[in-house]
Amino acid sequence: MTAPGMPRPETGRPPAAIPVEEAYVWCEALTRRAARNFWLPIRGLDPARRNAMCALYAFSRGADDIADEPGIADREERFADCRRRLDGAFSGAPDDETFTALADAARRFGIPREPLGEIIDGAEQDLRVSRYATFAELKSYCHKVAGAVGIACVHIFGFRDPAALEHADTLGLGMQLTNILRDLGEDARRGRVYLPEEELSRFGVTGDDLLAGRVTPEFRALMAFQVARAREAFARSQALFPLLDRSARFCPLAIRAVYAGLLDVIEGRGYDVFSRRASLSAFGKLTRLAGAWFRARFA
């Protein structure tokens, strides 16, 4: 699916006639442009896996954009169309660059439709749900928008034990919790508060506090609790890596290292996620990527 705001390349052919190689080139260009943190780890994969990861990113990004891009009036119909197009891809009739590449990747690596459908479900949930009462509710959302992505990735990486799927879901949980903490202010301005209401209440923090960017002692205590939860998910996800094909381990190790680094940045700033967006310096990123490479090669 050509992401909203990103025009379809002029191919001069019906979408279904787009060659697979051309579709992968388009997905890679999108990934390079829109996901630098993601692009660096997947560069170390062999070409077939790298192509598949770019297709998966383009698909996931397209679903996210339906929910988040401004000026879209028919979001529900766009999601319904996205599901129809996913069905078309799995039945051998993809209709644009993203779905052409995704269909080929699913065939090559045995990616099932279920997690891909869950990715759409999670993005669409943002249209209907703006608050989560409990962590159980939030965890279910995290599975759809991140854990399902991890499960699809594990099929691309190659795994030797079905337990890898559960561990990939756990890694996705840690990543999505990190995203939520990093983007608290931006999400609040969109009317979304992902942190569970029962936990906000327990720590004495309100949605208005998030919208106003108040870094109070209560807010810092809440954030310390959430950072510890995300780190615990990352620690449990360690069981994933020995179950993956060794040649593909660097990619998920690197992604986890970068996201864990974001938690360090958030903590180091006294949990102030409002004044500027948490990000790793170039040196910090390279250091973590080097550590991931060493673990992938020798651990």
VEXPAGU-259562 format. One record per residue (C-alpha): x, y, z; residue number from 1. Coordinates in steps of 0.1 Angstrom, whole numbers, plus 2048, in hexadecimal, padded with zeros to 3 digits. Last residue first. Layout:
(r (X; Y; Z); NUM);
...
***
This chain:
(r (913; 767; 8DF); 299);
(r (92E; 76D; 8C5); 298);
(r (91F; 77B; 8A5); 297);
(r (8FD; 788; 8B1); 296);
(r (90C; 795; 8D1); 295);
(r (928; 7A7; 8C0); 294);
(r (910; 7B7; 8A6); 293);
(r (8F8; 7C2; 8C2); 292);
(r (915; 7D3; 8D4); 291);
(r (91F; 7E5; 8B4); 290);
(r (8FB; 7F0; 8AF); 289);
(r (8FA; 7FE; 8D3); 288);
(r (91A; 811; 8CE); 287);
(r (90E; 81E; 8AC); 286);
(r (8EE; 82B; 8BB); 285);
(r (900; 83C; 8D8); 284);
(r (918; 84C; 8C0); 283);
(r (8FD; 859; 8A9); 282);
(r (8EA; 866; 8C7); 281);
(r (8CB; 853; 8D2); 280);
(r (8A9; 863; 8D2); 279);
(r (890; 86F; 8EB); 278);
(r (879; 88A; 8DD); 277);
(r (87C; 8AC; 8ED); 276);
(r (86C; 8C0; 908); 275);
(r (851; 8A6; 90F); 274);
(r (863; 886; 917); 273);
(r (871; 893; 937); 272);
(r (878; 872; 949); 271);
(r (895; 880; 95D); 270);
(r (8A9; 884; 93C); 269);
(r (8BE; 866; 944); 268);
(r (89F; 850; 948); 267);
(r (892; 859; 925); 266);
(r (8B5; 855; 916); 265);
(r (8B9; 833; 927); 264);
(r (897; 828; 91A); 263);
(r (8A1; 833; 8F7); 262);
(r (8C0; 81C; 8FA); 261);
(r (8A9; 7FF; 900); 260);
(r (899; 807; 8DF); 259);
(r (8BA; 808; 8CD); 258);
(r (8C6; 7E7; 8DD); 257);
(r (8A5; 7D6; 8D4); 256);
(r (8A9; 7E0; 8B0); 255);
(r (8CD; 7D5; 8AF); 254);
(r (8C5; 7B3; 8BE); 253);
(r (8A8; 7AF; 8A6); 252);
(r (8BF; 7B5; 888); 251);
(r (8DE; 7A4; 895); 250);
(r (8CD; 783; 898); 249);
(r (8C8; 77C; 873); 248);
(r (8E7; 767; 86B); 247);
(r (8E2; 754; 88B); 246);
(r (8C0; 747; 881); 245);
(r (8AA; 74F; 89F); 244);
(r (8A3; 73A; 8BE); 243);
(r (8C2; 748; 8D0); 242);
(r (8B4; 76B; 8CC); 241);
(r (891; 767; 8DB); 240);
(r (89B; 75F; 8FF); 239);
(r (8A7; 782; 903); 238);
(r (883; 78E; 900); 237);
(r (880; 78A; 926); 236);
(r (899; 7A6; 92B); 235);
(r (888; 7BD; 912); 234);
(r (867; 7B8; 923); 233);
(r (877; 7C0; 945); 232);
(r (886; 7DF; 935); 231);
(r (863; 7EA; 92A); 230);
(r (855; 7E5; 94D); 229);
(r (872; 7F7; 95D); 228);
(r (86C; 815; 946); 227);
(r (847; 814; 950); 226);
(r (84E; 815; 975); 225);
(r (868; 831; 971); 224);
(r (84F; 844; 95C); 223);
(r (834; 843; 977); 222);
(r (84D; 84E; 992); 221);
(r (858; 86B; 97B); 220);
(r (834; 875; 976); 219);
(r (82E; 876; 99B); 218);
(r (84D; 88B; 9A1); 217);
(r (83F; 8A3; 987); 216);
(r (849; 8A6; 962); 215);
(r (82B; 8B9; 956); 214);
(r (828; 8B7; 930); 213);
(r (806; 8C9; 92E); 212);
(r (7F6; 8AD; 91B); 211);
(r (806; 893; 932); 210);
(r (7FA; 8A5; 951); 209);
(r (7D8; 8A9; 942); 208);
(r (7D6; 883; 93E); 207);
(r (7DB; 881; 963); 206);
(r (7F7; 874; 97A); 205);
(r (7F2; 86A; 99E); 204);
(r (808; 84A; 99D); 203);
(r (7EB; 832; 9A2); 202);
(r (7D4; 847; 98C); 201);
(r (7EC; 845; 96F); 200);
(r (7F0; 820; 975); 199);
(r (7CA; 81A; 975); 198);
(r (7C7; 82F; 955); 197);
(r (7E0; 819; 943); 196);
(r (7FA; 82C; 92F); 195);
(r (7ED; 830; 90B); 194);
(r (7E0; 853; 90D); 193);
(r (7D3; 85E; 8EB); 192);
(r (7C2; 880; 8E4); 191);
(r (7DA; 889; 8C8); 190);
(r (7EB; 8A2; 8DF); 189);
(r (7EF; 885; 8F8); 188);
(r (801; 871; 8DE); 187);
(r (81A; 88C; 8D8); 186);
(r (821; 890; 8FD); 185);
(r (825; 86B; 904); 184);
(r (83A; 863; 8E6); 183);
(r (859; 855; 8F6); 182);
(r (846; 842; 910); 181);
(r (82F; 832; 8F6); 180);
(r (84B; 829; 8DF); 179);
(r (85D; 818; 8FC); 178);
(r (83E; 804; 905); 177);
(r (83C; 7FB; 8E0); 176);
(r (860; 7ED; 8E0); 175);
(r (85C; 7DA; 900); 174);
(r (83C; 7CA; 8F4); 173);
(r (84B; 7C1; 8D2); 172);
(r (867; 7AF; 8E4); 171);
(r (84D; 79B; 8F7); 170);
(r (83B; 792; 8D7); 169);
(r (85C; 787; 8C9); 168);
(r (860; 770; 8E8); 167);
(r (83E; 761; 8E1); 166);
(r (847; 75A; 8BC); 165);
(r (869; 74C; 8C6); 164);
(r (858; 731; 8DB); 163);
(r (84F; 721; 8B9); 162);
(r (873; 714; 8B8); 161);
(r (88C; 715; 89B); 160);
(r (888; 738; 88E); 159);
(r (88E; 74A; 86D); 158);
(r (894; 76F; 86B); 157);
(r (876; 775; 854); 156);
(r (85F; 760; 869); 155);
(r (86C; 772; 887); 154);
(r (863; 793; 877); 153);
(r (83E; 78A; 874); 152);
(r (83E; 782; 899); 151);
(r (84F; 7A3; 8A1); 150);
(r (835; 7B6; 88D); 149);
(r (81A; 7A4; 8A0); 148);
(r (82A; 7AE; 8C0); 147);
(r (82B; 7D3; 8B5); 146);
(r (809; 7E0; 8AB); 145);
(r (7F3; 7C3; 8B5); 144);
(r (806; 7B7; 8D3); 143);
(r (809; 7DA; 8E0); 142);
(r (7E3; 7DD; 8DF); 141);
(r (7DF; 7BD; 8F4); 140);
(r (7F9; 7CA; 90C); 139);
(r (7E5; 7EB; 910); 138);
(r (7C6; 7D8; 91A); 137);
(r (7D9; 7C3; 933); 136);
(r (7E9; 7E2; 940); 135);
(r (7C8; 7EF; 94A); 134);
(r (7AF; 80B; 942); 133);
(r (7BD; 813; 920); 132);
(r (7B3; 835; 90F); 131);
(r (7B1; 841; 8EB); 130);
(r (79E; 823; 8DC); 129);
(r (78A; 825; 8BC); 128);
(r (7A1; 834; 8A1); 127);
(r (7C0; 827; 8B2); 126);
(r (7B1; 804; 8AF); 125);
(r (7B6; 807; 88A); 124);
(r (7DB; 805; 88E); 123);
(r (7D8; 7E7; 8A4); 122);
(r (7C0; 7D5; 88C); 121);
(r (7D7; 7DB; 86E); 120);
(r (7F4; 7CC; 881); 119);
(r (7DE; 7AF; 88B); 118);
(r (7D7; 7A7; 867); 117);
(r (7FC; 7A4; 861); 116);
(r (7FF; 78E; 87F); 115);
(r (7E4; 776; 871); 114);
(r (7EF; 775; 84D); 113);
(r (80B; 75D; 853); 112);
(r (82F; 765; 849); 111);
(r (83D; 746; 838); 110);
(r (85E; 755; 82F); 109);
(r (85D; 755; 809); 108);
(r (837; 757; 805); 107);
(r (833; 772; 81F); 106);
(r (850; 786; 80F); 105);
(r (840; 783; 7EC); 104);
(r (81F; 78F; 7F9); 103);
(r (82F; 7AB; 80C); 102);
(r (842; 7B7; 7ED); 101);
(r (822; 7B8; 7D8); 100);
(r (80F; 7C6; 7F5); 99);
(r (827; 7E3; 7F9); 98);
(r (82A; 7EB; 7D4); 97);
(r (805; 7EA; 7CC); 96);
(r (7E8; 7D3; 7C4); 95);
(r (7F1; 7B0; 7D0); 94);
(r (7DD; 794; 7C0); 93);
(r (7EB; 773; 7CB); 92);
(r (7D1; 769; 7E5); 91);
(r (7E8; 775; 801); 90);
(r (7EC; 797; 7F1); 89);
(r (7C7; 79A; 7EA); 88);
(r (7BF; 793; 80F); 87);
(r (7D7; 7AE; 818); 86);
(r (7C6; 7C5; 7FF); 85);
(r (7A4; 7BE; 80F); 84);
(r (7B2; 7C5; 831); 83);
(r (7C0; 7E6; 826); 82);
(r (79F; 7EF; 816); 81);
(r (78E; 7EA; 837); 80);
(r (7A8; 800; 847); 79);
(r (7A3; 81B; 82D); 78);
(r (77E; 819; 832); 77);
(r (782; 81F; 857); 76);
(r (79A; 83D; 850); 75);
(r (783; 84F; 838); 74);
(r (78A; 873; 83F); 73);
(r (7B1; 873; 83E); 72);
(r (7BE; 896; 843); 71);
(r (7D8; 88F; 85C); 70);
(r (7ED; 86F; 85C); 69);
(r (7E9; 85A; 87B); 68);
(r (7D1; 83D; 877); 67);
(r (7D6; 837; 851); 66);
(r (7FB; 83F; 857); 65);
(r (7FF; 822; 86F); 64);
(r (7F1; 809; 856); 63);
(r (80A; 816; 83B); 62);
(r (827; 814; 853); 61);
(r (81F; 7F0; 85B); 60);
(r (81E; 7E7; 836); 59);
(r (83D; 7FA; 82E); 58);
(r (84F; 7EB; 84B); 57);
(r (846; 7C8; 841); 56);
(r (851; 7CE; 81D); 55);
(r (872; 7DC; 82B); 54);
(r (876; 7BD; 841); 53);
(r (870; 7A6; 823); 52);
(r (88A; 7B8; 80E); 51);
(r (8A4; 7B5; 82A); 50);
(r (89C; 790; 82D); 49);
(r (8A2; 78A; 808); 48);
(r (8C1; 7A1; 807); 47);
(r (8D3; 791; 824); 46);
(r (8CF; 7A4; 845); 45);
(r (8E8; 7BE; 851); 44);
(r (8D4; 7DB; 842); 43);
(r (8B7; 7D1; 859); 42);
(r (8C8; 7E1; 877); 41);
(r (8CE; 803; 866); 40);
(r (8AC; 805; 856); 39);
(r (898; 804; 876); 38);
(r (8A8; 822; 886); 37);
(r (8A6; 834; 864); 36);
(r (881; 82E; 860); 35);
(r (871; 846; 847); 34);
(r (889; 84B; 82B); 33);
(r (89C; 82A; 82B); 32);
(r (87C; 817; 831); 31);
(r (86A; 829; 815); 30);
(r (886; 822; 7FD); 29);
(r (887; 7FE; 807); 28);
(r (862; 7FA; 801); 27);
(r (866; 809; 7DE); 26);
(r (883; 7F3; 7D5); 25);
(r (86F; 7D5; 7E2); 24);
(r (853; 7DD; 7CA); 23);
(r (86B; 7E0; 7AD); 22);
(r (879; 7BE; 7B4); 21);
(r (856; 7AF; 7B7); 20);
(r (84C; 7BC; 795); 19);
(r (82E; 7D4; 794); 18);
(r (813; 7C3; 77F); 17);
(r (7F8; 7C4; 79B); 16);
(r (7FB; 7EA; 79C); 15);
(r (7F2; 7EE; 777); 14);
(r (810; 7FA; 764); 13);
(r (81F; 81C; 75B); 12);
(r (835; 81B; 77A); 11);
(r (82F; 83D; 788); 10);
(r (839; 839; 7AC); 9);
(r (81C; 83C; 7C4); 8);
(r (81C; 85C; 7D7); 7);
(r (825; 85D; 7FC); 6);
(r (80D; 872; 810); 5);
(r (7F9; 853; 81A); 4);
(r (80F; 834; 818); 3);
(r (80E; 822; 7F7); 2);
(r (800; 800; 800); 1);
***
